[in-house]
Amino acid sequence: MINGPRESEPMDDLRPPRSSAVLHRIEHAGANAQAGVTAGVLASSWLLIGAWFRFPGWWQVALYSSSALVTFVMVFVIQHTQHRQVLAVQRKLDELIRTTRQADNALIAVEHAPGDELELLADRYLTQRKEAVGE
């Protein structure tokens, strides 16, 4: 649906899949300033409790395991969120190209073009730039 929903189309059809929605909630929670404060409080508590019990051997293993797990999950959360944002920006740019008369429609969805086609476009625009500045 390129032009957005029509009055006869329900907005529910435009919702992302449940897994995507969960990842976005995690990303928004992690991007919140309160999440940083909470992480700092947890780390401080971890150190204080560890010092109180004189850092038993399992303490370090638990810290490494939990931090590795959180890092592993957050890599995928961030990757998913960035990918969706890039796709949204690309669609918006495609729409601007499509609606601008002077724009080259060959650039619509150019991110999906094969490498040799991208090189040809780059050469063409480099030539046009040189001609424009008189090089």
N, C-alpha and C positions, 0 to 999 in steps of 0.2 A: 504494500500500500504506500505508494510514493507520495501522494499529496495529503496524507493524513486521513483520519477517520471522517466519514461522511455522517450526516445526521442519522441515517438508517443503520449505521454500523456501531455496535456497542464498543465502549472503551475497554471492556474486559479482554477483548481479543488482542489488545496491544500490550498487555502486561507481560513482563519477562517471566521465564520459567521460574518455578519455586526455588530451584537451586541458585539461580542468579539473584533472586531477591534475598535469599539468606546471605549470600556472599556480600551483597551491597550493605545489608544491615551490619555485618561484621566489620566491613570497611568503614562505615560511618561511625561505629562505636570506637574503632581504633584511631580514627582521625580526630576524635573529640579531645579537647584539652583535659577533661576530667580523666580520660584514659591514661594520659601521661602521669598525672598526679597519682592515680591508682597504682600504676606500675612502679613509681618511686616509693610509695608506701609499702607495697608488697616486697620490693627488693630490700628496703630498710628493715622490715620485719623479719625477712629471711636471714639477713645478716645478724640481727640482734638475737634471734632464737638460736641460730647456729653457734654464735659466740657463747650463749648461755650453756649450751650442751657440749661445748668444746669441739664443734664441727666433727661429728662422727663420720666414718667412712662413707656411709650411704648418703650423707648430706650432699656431697659433691656430685654423686651419680644422679640423684634426684634433680638437682639444679640443672645439670647438663641435659638430662633427658627432657625435662619440661621446657627449657628454653629452645632446644632443638625442635621439639614438636610445635611450639608456637611459631617459630621462624618458618618451618616447613609449611604450615597452613597459611600464614600471612603472605608468603611468596605467591601462592596461587590466588589468594584474595586480591592482592594488588595487581597481579597480571590480568586477572579477569576484569577488574574495574578499569584499568588503563585501556584494555582492548576495546571495551564497550565505548569508552569516551572517544577513542580514536575513530571508531566506526561512525559515531554520531557526528563528529567534526567533519569527517570525509563526506558524509551524506549532505551536510549543510553546505559545504563548499561546492559539491556537485550541483546542488540546487542553485547556488549563486551563478555558477558557470552556465547552467542551462537557461537561466532567465536573463542573462546579460547578452545583449546583441553582439558586442564586439568580442566576446570571449570565444575561445576555440573549443568547440564541443568535443574535440578529440581528447580533451583532458578530463572528461567526465569518467569517473571510476578508473583513472589511469593507474592507481595503486595496484590494480589487478593485471596490468599489462605485463607481457614477458620482458625480460631484461633488455633484449635487443631493441624492442620498441621504445622503451624508456630512454635508451641511449640515443636513438634517432630524434626523439622529442627534445632531449637536452641539447643535442647538436643544433637542431633547428632554432631553438630559442636563444642559444648562444650566438648564432649567426645574426638573428634579428636584433639582439642587443648590440652587437658590434656595429651593425648598420645604423642603428638609432643614434649611437654616440659618435659615429664617424670614424671608427677605427679601421 
